[in-house]
Amino acid sequence: MRFGLSDQSTAQTAALRQATREALARATAMADAIGKRLTRVVDIRAADVAVPRPLGMEPLAMARAATTPVETGELTIQARVILRAEFE
């Protein structure tokens, strides 16, 4: 049994925004480290993120696992951004 969001678009958009902010902050920090400043973002794009899937579980084993009590947990939405920038 697998749980997830029925609509991941809102969470995925938030994850992309956060990943973009982090990529820009890293690029700015790298520019600062070499005495430069970031002048322009040349390219920015989302990169695919692998979603882990259970391996080797046959349908019967999955049916047996369904008798296990359900507990609360955490759902993680990930995003990865590739940012290319110019420095001056």
C-alpha positions as CSV (number, residue, x, y, z in Angstrom):
1,M,0.0,0.0,0.0
2,R,1.3,3.4,-0.9
3,F,0.1,6.8,0.3
4,G,0.7,10.1,-1.5
5,L,-0.9,13.4,-2.5
6,S,-3.8,13.3,-4.9
7,D,-2.6,16.6,-6.5
8,Q,1.1,17.2,-6.1
9,S,1.2,20.4,-8.2
10,T,1.0,22.9,-5.3
11,A,3.7,21.0,-3.3
12,Q,5.9,20.6,-6.4
13,T,5.6,24.3,-7.2
14,A,6.7,25.2,-3.6
15,A,9.6,22.7,-3.9
16,L,10.7,24.3,-7.2
17,R,10.6,27.8,-5.7
18,Q,12.7,26.7,-2.7
19,A,15.2,24.9,-5.0
20,T,15.5,28.0,-7.2
21,R,16.1,30.3,-4.2
22,E,18.8,27.9,-2.9
23,A,20.4,27.6,-6.3
24,L,20.5,31.4,-6.6
25,A,21.9,31.8,-3.1
26,R,24.7,29.2,-3.9
27,A,25.6,30.9,-7.1
28,T,25.8,34.3,-5.3
29,A,27.9,32.8,-2.5
30,M,30.3,31.3,-5.1
31,A,30.6,34.6,-6.9
32,D,31.3,36.3,-3.6
33,A,34.0,33.8,-2.8
34,I,36.0,34.7,-5.9
35,G,35.5,38.4,-5.5
36,K,32.8,38.7,-8.2
37,R,29.1,39.4,-8.3
38,L,26.4,37.6,-10.1
39,T,25.2,39.7,-13.0
40,R,22.8,37.6,-14.9
41,V,21.1,34.2,-14.8
42,V,21.8,32.7,-18.2
43,D,19.7,29.5,-17.8
44,I,17.5,27.9,-15.2
45,R,15.6,24.7,-15.5
46,A,14.1,21.9,-13.4
47,A,16.0,18.6,-13.4
48,D,14.3,15.3,-13.0
49,V,14.3,13.8,-9.5
50,A,14.1,10.1,-9.1
51,V,11.2,8.8,-7.0
52,P,12.1,5.8,-4.9
53,R,9.9,2.7,-5.6
54,P,9.8,-0.5,-3.6
55,L,11.7,-3.3,-5.4
56,G,11.1,-7.0,-5.3
57,M,7.7,-6.9,-3.6
58,E,5.4,-9.3,-5.2
59,P,1.6,-8.7,-5.0
60,L,1.2,-11.4,-2.4
61,A,3.9,-9.9,-0.1
62,M,2.2,-6.5,-0.6
63,A,-1.2,-7.9,0.4
64,R,0.4,-9.4,3.6
65,A,2.0,-6.0,4.4
66,A,-1.4,-4.4,4.2
67,T,-2.4,-6.0,7.5
68,T,0.2,-3.9,9.2
69,P,-1.2,-1.0,11.2
70,V,-1.0,2.3,9.4
71,E,1.0,5.0,11.2
72,T,1.5,8.7,10.5
73,G,4.6,9.6,8.6
74,E,6.1,12.2,6.4
75,L,5.8,12.8,2.6
76,T,8.8,14.5,1.0
77,I,8.4,16.4,-2.3
78,Q,11.8,17.1,-3.9
79,A,12.9,19.5,-6.7
80,R,16.2,20.0,-8.3
81,V,17.2,23.1,-10.3
82,I,20.1,23.7,-12.6
83,L,21.1,27.4,-12.7
84,R,23.8,28.9,-15.0
85,A,24.9,32.4,-14.3
86,E,27.3,35.1,-15.4
87,F,29.7,36.7,-13.0
88,E,31.5,40.1,-13.2
